[in-house]
Amino acid sequence: MLKHFGKLEKIQSLKDAIKKTAIVTSRFFYELNVLSNLA
């Protein structure tokens, strides 16, 4: 039971990391888009 719980925790932290990366990436592309529109 404890092993299984640890696995779930790992999956959850992995999902959080992916979400954070996605937010940073989308923000980066958004700013890139704005800059290229100004150019």
C-alpha positions in Angstrom: 0.0 0.0 0.0 2.8 2.4 0.9 4.7 1.6 -2.2 1.6 2.3 -4.3 1.1 5.7 -2.6 4.7 6.7 -3.4 4.1 5.9 -7.0 1.0 8.1 -7.1 3.0 10.9 -5.5 5.7 10.6 -8.2 3.1 10.7 -11.0 1.5 13.8 -9.4 4.8 15.7 -9.1 5.6 14.7 -12.7 2.2 16.1 -13.8 2.9 19.4 -11.9 6.3 19.7 -13.5 4.9 19.2 -17.0 2.2 21.8 -16.3 4.8 24.3 -15.1 6.9 23.6 -18.2 3.9 24.0 -20.5 3.0 27.4 -18.8 6.6 28.7 -19.2 6.8 27.5 -22.8 3.4 29.0 -23.8 4.4 32.3 -22.2 7.7 32.2 -24.1 6.0 31.6 -27.4 3.4 34.3 -26.7 6.1 36.9 -26.0 8.0 35.8 -29.1 4.8 36.2 -31.2 4.3 39.7 -29.7 7.9 40.7 -30.5 7.7 39.4 -34.1 4.4 41.3 -34.6 6.1 44.6 -33.4 9.1 44.0 -35.7 
